[in-house]
Amino acid sequence: MNRGGMYRGRGRRGGYRNADRRNEQIVSSQRNSHGYNHSDYGQNFWTERTFTEFSMKDTESLVVHLYDQQPLLKNYLRSVHGLQKKGLLSITLVIEKVARSGNIEHSNVLLAVFLDALNTGSLWTDMRTAIEQVPMEGGHELDKSRDWMKKLHNIFNECLQRIPETSTSSHLPIVPLGEAAEMLSFQNKDSKIANLCQQIEELVKFRKECMRNAMTSIMIQKETKKEDDKENEVPMPFGSFKEVSILPTADELHDSKIIRDIRENRVDKTYLNWDHYLDVHFRLLREDFLHPLRQGLNQFLADDQSKRNTDIRVYNNVRILEPVCLMTGVGFMIQFDSSGLKQVNWDHSRRLIFGSLLCLSSNRFDDILFATVVDRDSKKLQRGNVTIKFEDDTNGFRIQPSTSFIMIESAAYFEACRHILKQLQGITNDLMPFKKYLIDLKCSDYDLEPPLYLRPQERNPGYLPLPDNKFNLMEIMKSNRPINVTLTDERTWPLPEDTKFDKSQLEAMRMALSKEVSVIQGPPGTG
């Protein structure tokens, strides 16, 4: 499947045979150091040790076994949390065996299972964390990490060629792998590291090509949709919101009249299902932080001096100075012209705070590099220095120090939105509560049910209701005397003047305790 224009690793088969021998030596040493000699191969549950055993099995028999035992494999992957380097190495060796198997049909299915963002626990987050820490290692540990990074390169290269739709997902640490290799090359003038760095750079380019092909395919699909596939007749007419990049595209920022894939929030009409509900709210929240950035950029490019531009902050003569090794990966110290910012009190300013979204361009924003602030120091900011981390596939090592950028900072706080958007993309629909209220919009007083602890036990097995729906409000009474009220009977509640609450606070408490769902609004401190 070596198509024209695709990047493919060199010396694949011979290299894999040598890798087999190295893998067996590594796993054998792990096995001896643990002092155990029993196999989890046929158990009804799998552990980290199971994958150590698997990594020593014959490739083809292992693939058949994993394919037949997919439920066990998926159960284990879903439970993965906080794996250390040794556990990650064992899983890497297993995935590498799967990737080079001659049983293409079975191995493609298994690779999709291993690469699934929603059903692999923290596997790829743990991988990313371990990769980002590699530049801080040294000695023999660094040699083992270099071999591990090479294996990950082989896996990602094979996956991009076999299942590009899955392998281009942003949760796979392909870019951090390249950044770590660049940092190692910067720190160690080693020919093996330099060669690995070049191979990963080609891999990143290949991934970008696959992403462009995927976007082209999506555009073709959108253009050929049938007429009856209208926006309100299907839950996700613009494609799955789970595949939408949280960062904007240049087109989204440039054209203020572009038709964006957003729909209004429904307040008097039901949603079709959870996909419809989540799609609407994901795209609306994303637009919340994109809109001021778009407005500010267009005003800046139009050189409109008629009103103050409050949506963005502009920094001139920005240059990349040097890489910075962070716990979260590779950052870069930048220099900007601070001569016009002498009056800024950087200790208390909202400028360039942690998580702020930055857009850098050297050509009037025809091309845009996205980054966020990851470290700020008020004294360094006075000198025009701040540490940033690129959020897209930008390779900061390839930017010439002489390149001068204009940088804009969005006034909308990106960090507050990005984590919510990520969580929305990871939601499992069948675990979502309150469908009656959020999807079917049955929110009248008649439809609102009491909480489970106030319902008859026969309607809710396993929940023990309060005796006679009684509740002691002594804690809120001025007299500190016990007073039992029937939560659903407003007549039994005390008057506000007899409590430590005012009228609105007491009403909020009554609603919260007597209704399954209640909305309580108020100024800071209400909660």
N, C-alpha and C positions, 0 to 999 in steps of 0.2 A: 504494500500500500504506500509506495514511495512516489507520491505525486510531485509534479513539477512545482518548484518554488517552495516546497516544504523543507524545513530543516530536519536533518536526521543525524544522530550521533555516529561517530566513526568507529569502525572495527567492532561492531556490536556483538556478534556471536562469539568471537574469540575473547573479547573483553569480558563477556558474561561467564565464560567457562573459568577464567581466572578469578572472577568475582566470586563464583561458587566456592572455590577452594578457600578464598579469604574469609567468606561468610562462615563456612563451617568451622574454621579455626577460631574466629571471634566467638561464635556461639558456644563452641566446645569449651573455651576458656571460661565463659560465663557459667556454663553448666557445672564445671569443676569447682569454681569459686563458691557456688551455692551449696555444693555438696549433696545434690539430690539426683536420683536416678529413676524417677517414675514419671510416666507420661500422662498428660491430661488429654491425650489425643481422642479418646472415646468417651470423655466425661459428658454429663448433661449440662455442665456449665463450664465456661472457659475463663481463664485467668491470664495474667501477664506471662506466667510460666508456660501456658499452652502455646503462646506464640514463639517463645524460645524453642520449644520442641518442634513446632511447625517449620521454623526457619531452617532446620536441618533435614527436612524431608525431601524426597525426590520431587522435582517441580511438578511433573504431570499428575502424579498421584495426589499431591497436595491440592492442586486445582480442582480435581474431581471431588475430593473430600470437602473442601470449602464450599463448592457449588451445591453439594448434597446437604450440607449442614448450614445453609444460609440463615435459618432462624436463630441458631446459636451464635453465628457470626454477628448478626445484626444486634442481638441482645447484648453481646459483649461491647460492641462499638458504641451503642447508646449509653453504656455505663461508664465509658472512659472518662476519667477526670483527674487532672493533675499528674499525668505520666511523667516520670523522670527520663533522663537521657537513655538509660539502658532499656527501658520498656519501649521507647520510641524507636530505638535501633532494631529491636526484634520485629516490631510491626513493619518497619521499613524493609527489612530483609524479606519478609513474607510478601509484601506488596510487589517488591522487585521480582520475586519468583513468578507471581501471577502475571506481571506485565510482560515477561519474556516467554510465557507459555505458548506452545504451538496450538493449544486448544483455544482458538480465537473466540468462539462463541461463549464458552464458559468464562474465559478470562475477562472479556468485555463486561459481562454482567457483574463479575466480582469487583472489577475496577470501579464501576459505577457505585457499588455499595460502599467501597472504601472512601470514595470521593464525595459522598452525599453530605452536604453541609448540615442538614437538619437532623440526621440520624447517626452521627458519629461522635456524640458527646463533645468533649473538648479536645479531641484528637488533633485537629489541625491548628487549633489555638495553642496547644502545647507544643506542636511542631514549630510554629512561628516563634514562640517564646524561646525555645531551645536554639533555634537558628540565630535569633538576635543576640544571644549570649555568646555565640562562638567566637566573635572577635576579642572577647575578654579572656579567652583561654590561652594556654601556652604549653610548650613542651610536647610530651607524648599525647596528651589529651587533644591537642590541636591537630596532630596527624590523624587520629581516629575521626575527628570531626570533619576533616577534609574528605576522607573516604566516605563518610555518611552523606555529606553534601553531594558528592558525586553520584551516589545511589539515588538520591532524591532527584537529581537532574535527569538520570536515566528514566525514572518513573514518570516524571512530568512530560518528558519528551515523547515517550511511548503513548501516554494517555492523550496528549494533544493531537496525535495522529490518528488514534483509534476513536476516541469519543470527545471531539473538540467542544461540543455543546456543554458538556459537564466540566471539562478541564479548564475552561476559561473563567470559571467562577472566581470572584475576588477573595473567597475564603482560603484558597490554596496559596501557600506562602512562596509563590514563585518570585515575586518582586523582592521580599525580604531575603530570599536566598541569594539573589544577585547583589543586593546591598552588602550582605555579610561577606560575600566573595570579594567585592570591591574593597571593603575595609581590610580584609586579610591581605589582599594584594598591596594595599597602601602601607600596611604595617610590616609585611614580610616580602622581601624581594626573592621569591621562590618561583621557579619555572613551573612547577606542578600547580601551584595556586593560580599563577597567571594564566595557564592553559584552561583551568577550571573556570576562571572568571570569564574568559572569552567564550567558552561553551555555554555558560549560563546567559551571557549577553545575547547570544544567538537564539537561545531558548525564549528569552523575553520578547525578542523581535517576532519570533514565530507565534507566540501567544497573541501578540497584538494583531498579527495577520489573521489568526483564527477568530479573534473578536470582531474584526472588520467584516469577515465573511459571514459571521453570525448576525451582525447588524444588518448587512445587506439582505440576508435571507428573511429577517423579520420585516424589513421594509417591503419586500416583495409580497410577503404574506398579508401585510396590512393593505396593500394596494389592490390585492385580488380578493378581498373579503366580499362575501355576498351582500346584496343590498339589505337583506333582512337581518344582518348582523349589526344592528344599530346599538348605540352606546347604552341605552337603558334596557335593552332586551337581553343582555348577557352580563354576567357579573364583572368580567374583566375584558372589555372590548379593545383595550390597547395592549394586550399581553399581560402576563403575570407581573404584578408589582414587585414580587419577590426577586425578579431579575433586573429591576431598575437600579441603575447606579445612583447612590445617594448624592454624589457630586454631580454638578450640572455639566452640560456640554457647552462648547463655545456658541453653538447655534442658539441654545436656550437663553444665553445671556445677551446676545447681540440683538435679536429681533424682538422688540417689545410687542409686536402684533402677531407673533407666531401662535398658532393654535396649540395650546398645551393640553396634555392628556389629563385634564382635571374635570371633576364634576362636583356639583353643589352637594352640600350636606343635606340629607333629607330629614325634615322635622315633622312632616305630616303625611308621608308616604313611606310604606315599608320598603326594606331592602330585600333583594332576592335571596341572599344567603350571606354567610360570613365572608366569603371571597369578595362579594360586592361591597360590603360594609368596610372591610379592611382596605380594599383598593381605594375607595373614595377618601378615607381618612389619611392613608399614607401619602397620597398625591397632594392633598390639601396641606398637610404639614410640611411636606417638601417645598411646596410653593411659598409657604410662609417665610422661609429663609432665603429662597431664590429671588423673590420679588424685589426687596430693597436692593439687593446686589445688582440685579438687572437694571433697575431704574437708575441707580447711582452710576453704573458704568456707561449707560447710554447718555446720561447728562454730561459726564466727563468727556466722552468722545465727541459730543456735539459742541463742546466748549461753551456750554450755556452758563453765562455769568449772571443771568437775571435773578437767580435765587441761589441761596446757599445749598451746597450738596451735603445733606445730612445722612445720606444712605451709605456712603463709603468714605474712607480716609485714604489719601494718596501719599505714597512715598516714592521719591525719585532717586536715581543713580544707585540702584540696589545691585549689589554684587555678592556672589557666593565666595566666602573666604576659605573655609576648611571644614572637613567632616568632623562630627562629634559623636562619640560612642555613647549611646543611651541604653537604658534598660529595655526600652521598647524598640530598639533597632538603631538605624543610622540617621542622625540629624545633621544639619549643616548650619554653621554660624554664618550669618549674612551681615553685610554693612549697608546702611542706608544713609541718605543725606539728612542729618538732624539739625542743620543750621537754622531752619525755619521753625524748629520746635523747642526753642530754648525756654519758652514760658510753660511748657508742659510739666506738671508735677507727676513724674513717672511712678512715684510710690502709690498714688491714689488714682491715676488715670485709668480709664477703660480701654485705652489704646493697647494693642498688642498683648492682650491677656491670654492666659493659657487656653488653647482650643480655638482661638480666633481663626476664621477662614481667610486665607490670603490667595490672591491671584497675581501671578507674575507674568510679564510679557515684555518681549524686546521688539515687538512689531505692531504696536498699537492694538494689541489684544486680538489680532487675527489668530494667533496661537496662544494658549493659556496654560500655564503650569499651576496646579493647585497644591497648596501646602497649609499646614496649621502651625501655630505657635506651640512649641513643646517645652520651652524653658525661657524665662525672662528674669532679668536682673536690672533693677532700676538704675544702678550705676553704669552698667553696660549700655542700657537704652539711652542714657544721656550722651554716650559716645556714638550712638547709632548702630548698636549691635544687639542682635536677638537670635535665638536658636529656633530653627523651623524644621519640620519634617514633611517631605513631599507625600501627598496623599494619593497620587495616581502612579503610573508606571515610570515616572521621571527618574532618570539615573543622574543624581547630582554630581557624580564623579566625572560625567562627560561634559559638564558645563564649564566653559573656559572662564577663568577668573576675570578676564578682561570684558566679558559680556555684561552689559549694563541693562537692567530691567526697570520698568515702572511697576510698582507693586500697589495693589489696592486691597484694603481690608474692609470686609463687610461689617456694617454696624449691627446686623442681626447676629446673635450669638450662635454660631454653628454647633458648638459642643453640646448645647442644650437639646438640639434637635437630632443630632446624628445617632445617639444611643437609642432614642425612642424609635427612630426609623428602622434601625437594625433589629430591634426587638419585634417590631411589627412584621418585618420580613420573616422572622423565625417562629411566628406563632403557629401552633398546631390547632386547627379549627375545632376538632372534636373535644378539646379541653376548654373551650371558651364558655363562660357562664352567662346567664341572664339573656339568653336568646329572645325570650318573650318580650323583654323591654327594649333591647338594642336593635334587634332585627325586625320583629313584628310590631314594634312601637306601641305596645299595649301598656300605656303609662298613666291611664286615668286612675282616680282614687278607687274606682270600682275594680280595676284590674290589679292594682298593687296588692300583693299578698303579704301576710305577716312573715317574719323570719322563721326558719325551721324550728327554732326552740319554742315557738308559740303555736305550732301546728299540732293537731292530734297525732299521737305516736303511730296509729295504724296507717296514717298517710305517709309517714316518713320513718320506716323501720331503721333502727340504729340510732335515732336521735331521741334523747330523753327531754321532754318538754318541761318548762318551769311549772311547779305545782300551782294550779289555778292562775297561771300567768302573772304571779305576784313577783314584785321586784322591790328591794329595799333601797330607798333614796337617801338614806341617812347622811351620806358623804356630801350631799349638796345642800343640806338643810342648815339654816343659821343656828337652830337650836341643837344640832347634832343628835337629835332624837330619832330612833328608828321609825320609819314610815313606809309601809308596804302599799304599793299602788298596783292596780291592774293595768298592765302596759297598754292594752288595747281600749281601755275605757278612760277617756279624757277627763271625765267627771271626778275620778279618784285622784287625779294629780294635784299637787299643792299649787297655791298661788305664787306668782313670781316673787312677790315681796317677802314670802316666807323662806325663800331659797337664796343661795349665793349668786344666782343667775338673774339676768334681766329677762324680759318677756321673750325676746327673739332667741336667746340662748337656750331657755327652757323648752321652747317649741322645737328647736333643732335637736335637742337631746331626745325629746319624745318621739320625733319622727325617726331618728336613727335607731331607737330601741324597738319600735313597733312596726316598722315597714321593712320589707326585704331590700328595697332600694330607696334611697333618699338622696337628694342633692342639697348640699349645704354650702352656701356662698357667703363670703364676707372678706373683710380686709386681712392683711397679714396678722397672724396670731389666732385666726378663727379655729384652725385645727387643734 
